[in-house]
Amino acid sequence: MDNLRRFVIVITVFLFFATSICGFLLALGYSGISKEKETTIKIDADPYKPDDDQPTSFKGNILVIVGEKSRPETDLMFVVNYDSNQNQLSFLYIPKDLKYTDPIIKETNSIGSYYSKYSAEKTASLVSSILDINIPYYINLNDNAFAKMINMFEAVNFNMPISIKYKDAYYDIDIKKNETVFDGTMALKLIQFYKTEDDTYTNTMLNYYNGKDTSRIR
């Protein structure tokens, strides 16, 4: 992959998480964040050199997968479309419980489990075939990479509207209602939550989440 495209992909993913996570937290109940500290963000990409006959624009789709391959399902999956000529950036959320039928073995499974069984490249091909679009690029962020990205910002204080809890062999999520400080680790736990331990939901919780992954985009 050439340097320009690598840079665009890295900065695109960074901007998405910066806006989506911080925006979500602020929407729940902003209570202030320091503006005195300035943070220098370094992008791990080679400098773009026009003399290398590289293209000066980028247009394409990128599949972003958040999660560890050792777990049964991914935590977050979405497609980024970027057109540098039009200065347009858009996102399409892929619900992890979206069903697909394997044409070879004739089994129906959730798309969230496909990455753990195969690879990011094959997952991109599957999503490409489902959406009928070309997805030539993919990025996988594991837990540490996601948390480090969020930690580039100061922790945010806000009022969590409900308590969420879930624990099994892979997750240990316990976020209390009311004021909570969210750093990268807490933000990771927030996106990892997708159901309660007993799969029941109070009326209060149903105002925010109903146990289906599609409701996480609301």
C-alpha positions as CSV (number, residue, x, y, z in Angstrom):
1,M,0.0,0.0,0.0
2,D,1.5,3.4,-0.9
3,N,2.3,6.0,1.7
4,L,-0.6,8.4,0.9
5,R,-3.2,5.6,1.2
6,R,-1.7,4.4,4.4
7,F,-1.8,7.8,5.8
8,V,-5.4,8.4,4.8
9,I,-6.5,5.1,6.3
10,V,-4.8,5.7,9.6
11,I,-6.1,9.3,10.0
12,T,-9.6,8.2,8.8
13,V,-9.9,5.6,11.5
14,F,-8.5,7.9,14.1
15,L,-11.0,10.7,13.3
16,F,-13.9,8.2,13.4
17,F,-13.1,6.9,16.8
18,A,-12.2,10.4,18.1
19,T,-15.6,11.8,17.0
20,S,-17.8,8.7,17.7
21,I,-16.5,7.8,21.2
22,C,-16.1,11.4,22.4
23,G,-19.4,12.4,20.8
24,F,-21.2,9.5,22.5
25,L,-19.8,10.4,25.9
26,L,-20.5,14.0,25.6
27,A,-24.1,13.4,24.4
28,L,-24.8,11.3,27.5
29,G,-23.9,14.1,29.9
30,Y,-21.0,16.4,29.4
31,S,-19.5,17.8,32.6
32,G,-16.3,19.4,31.4
33,I,-12.9,18.6,29.9
34,S,-9.7,20.5,30.3
35,K,-8.7,22.8,27.4
36,E,-5.4,23.7,28.8
37,K,-3.5,20.6,27.8
38,E,-2.4,20.3,24.2
39,T,-1.7,16.9,22.8
40,T,0.5,16.1,19.8
41,I,-0.8,13.2,17.9
42,K,1.7,11.3,15.8
43,I,0.5,9.2,12.9
44,D,2.5,6.0,12.2
45,A,2.8,6.4,8.5
46,D,5.7,7.2,6.1
47,P,5.7,10.8,4.7
48,Y,4.1,11.3,1.4
49,K,6.5,12.1,-1.4
50,P,5.0,13.2,-4.7
51,D,8.2,12.5,-6.5
52,D,7.6,8.8,-6.0
53,D,4.8,9.0,-8.7
54,Q,2.2,8.1,-6.1
55,P,-1.4,9.2,-6.6
56,T,-2.4,12.5,-5.1
57,S,-5.9,11.4,-4.2
58,F,-7.7,8.6,-2.5
59,K,-11.2,7.1,-3.0
60,G,-12.3,3.8,-1.7
61,N,-13.8,1.6,1.1
62,I,-12.1,0.4,4.2
63,L,-13.4,-2.3,6.6
64,V,-12.5,-1.6,10.2
65,I,-12.7,-4.4,12.7
66,V,-12.4,-3.8,16.5
67,G,-11.7,-6.9,18.6
68,E,-9.4,-9.8,19.4
69,K,-9.2,-12.8,17.0
70,S,-9.2,-15.1,20.0
71,R,-12.8,-14.2,21.0
72,P,-15.9,-15.7,19.4
73,E,-17.1,-12.4,18.0
74,T,-15.8,-9.0,17.0
75,D,-16.7,-6.0,19.2
76,L,-17.3,-3.4,16.4
77,M,-17.3,-3.5,12.6
78,F,-17.9,-0.7,10.1
79,V,-17.1,0.4,6.6
80,V,-15.4,3.7,5.9
81,N,-15.8,5.4,2.5
82,Y,-13.4,8.2,1.8
83,D,-13.2,10.4,-1.3
84,S,-10.4,13.0,-1.0
85,N,-11.4,14.8,-4.2
86,Q,-14.9,15.5,-2.9
87,N,-13.7,15.9,0.8
88,Q,-16.4,13.3,1.7
89,L,-16.2,10.8,4.6
90,S,-19.0,8.4,5.5
91,F,-19.5,5.4,7.7
92,L,-21.7,2.3,7.5
93,Y,-22.1,0.3,10.7
94,I,-22.2,-3.5,10.4
95,P,-24.2,-5.1,13.1
96,K,-22.3,-8.1,14.6
97,D,-25.5,-10.2,14.8
98,L,-26.2,-9.8,11.0
99,K,-26.8,-13.2,9.6
100,Y,-25.1,-14.8,6.6
101,T,-25.2,-18.2,5.0
102,D,-22.0,-19.8,4.1
103,P,-22.4,-21.0,0.4
104,I,-19.9,-23.9,0.9
105,I,-21.0,-25.5,4.1
106,K,-24.6,-24.2,4.0
107,E,-24.5,-22.9,7.6
108,T,-26.0,-19.7,8.9
109,N,-24.0,-17.7,11.3
110,S,-23.5,-14.1,12.6
111,I,-21.1,-11.9,10.7
112,G,-19.4,-11.0,14.0
113,S,-18.1,-14.6,14.4
114,Y,-16.6,-14.7,10.8
115,Y,-13.4,-12.9,11.6
116,S,-12.5,-15.2,14.5
117,K,-13.0,-18.2,12.3
118,Y,-11.2,-16.9,9.2
119,S,-9.3,-13.7,8.7
120,A,-9.7,-9.9,8.3
121,E,-9.1,-10.3,4.5
122,K,-11.9,-12.9,4.2
123,T,-14.2,-10.9,6.4
124,A,-13.7,-7.9,4.1
125,S,-14.6,-10.1,1.1
126,L,-17.7,-11.4,2.8
127,V,-18.9,-7.9,3.7
128,S,-18.1,-6.8,0.2
129,S,-20.3,-9.5,-1.3
130,I,-23.1,-8.8,1.1
131,L,-23.1,-5.1,0.4
132,D,-22.2,-5.5,-3.3
133,I,-19.3,-3.0,-3.0
134,N,-15.6,-3.2,-3.4
135,I,-13.7,-3.2,-0.1
136,P,-10.0,-3.4,-1.0
137,Y,-8.6,-2.4,2.4
138,Y,-9.2,-3.5,6.0
139,I,-7.9,-2.5,9.4
140,N,-8.1,-4.6,12.6
141,L,-7.7,-2.8,16.0
142,N,-7.2,-5.1,19.0
143,D,-8.1,-4.0,22.5
144,N,-4.7,-2.3,23.3
145,A,-4.7,-0.4,20.0
146,F,-8.3,0.9,20.6
147,A,-7.6,1.9,24.2
148,K,-4.4,3.7,23.3
149,M,-6.2,5.6,20.6
150,I,-8.9,6.8,23.0
151,N,-6.2,7.6,25.7
152,M,-4.8,10.3,23.4
153,F,-7.6,12.4,24.8
154,E,-8.2,13.3,28.5
155,A,-10.7,11.2,30.4
156,V,-14.3,12.6,30.2
157,N,-16.6,12.9,33.1
158,F,-20.3,12.3,32.4
159,N,-23.4,10.8,33.9
160,M,-24.0,7.2,32.8
161,P,-27.8,6.9,32.4
162,I,-27.9,3.2,33.3
163,S,-25.7,0.5,34.8
164,I,-24.4,-2.2,32.5
165,K,-22.8,-5.5,33.6
166,Y,-21.6,-8.6,31.8
167,K,-19.0,-11.1,32.6
168,D,-17.8,-14.3,31.0
169,A,-14.6,-16.0,29.9
170,Y,-13.8,-13.1,27.5
171,Y,-15.4,-10.0,29.1
172,D,-15.5,-8.3,32.4
173,I,-17.8,-5.3,32.0
174,D,-19.2,-3.4,35.0
175,I,-20.1,0.2,34.4
176,K,-22.2,1.9,37.1
177,K,-25.0,4.4,36.7
178,N,-24.2,8.1,37.3
179,E,-20.9,9.9,37.1
180,T,-18.0,7.8,35.6
181,V,-14.6,8.7,34.3
182,F,-14.1,7.2,30.9
183,D,-10.6,6.5,29.6
184,G,-9.6,4.1,26.9
185,T,-10.2,1.0,28.9
186,M,-13.7,2.1,30.0
187,A,-14.6,3.2,26.4
188,L,-13.5,-0.2,25.3
189,K,-15.8,-1.9,27.8
190,L,-18.6,0.3,26.6
191,I,-18.4,-0.8,23.0
192,Q,-17.9,-4.4,24.1
193,F,-21.3,-4.5,25.9
194,Y,-24.0,-6.0,23.8
195,K,-26.3,-8.0,26.2
196,T,-27.0,-8.4,29.9
197,E,-25.9,-11.5,31.8
198,D,-29.4,-13.0,32.0
199,D,-30.5,-11.5,28.6
200,T,-33.4,-9.6,30.3
201,Y,-33.9,-5.8,30.1
202,T,-35.7,-3.4,32.4
203,N,-38.0,-0.7,31.0
204,T,-35.3,1.9,31.8
205,M,-32.6,0.0,29.9
206,L,-35.0,-0.5,26.9
207,N,-34.9,3.2,26.5
208,Y,-31.3,2.9,25.5
209,Y,-30.7,-0.7,24.4
210,N,-32.8,-3.8,23.7
211,G,-30.1,-6.5,23.3
212,K,-29.8,-6.3,19.6
213,D,-26.7,-4.9,18.0
214,T,-28.5,-2.7,15.6
215,S,-29.7,-0.6,18.6
216,R,-26.1,0.3,19.5
217,I,-26.0,2.8,16.6
218,R,-28.9,4.9,18.0
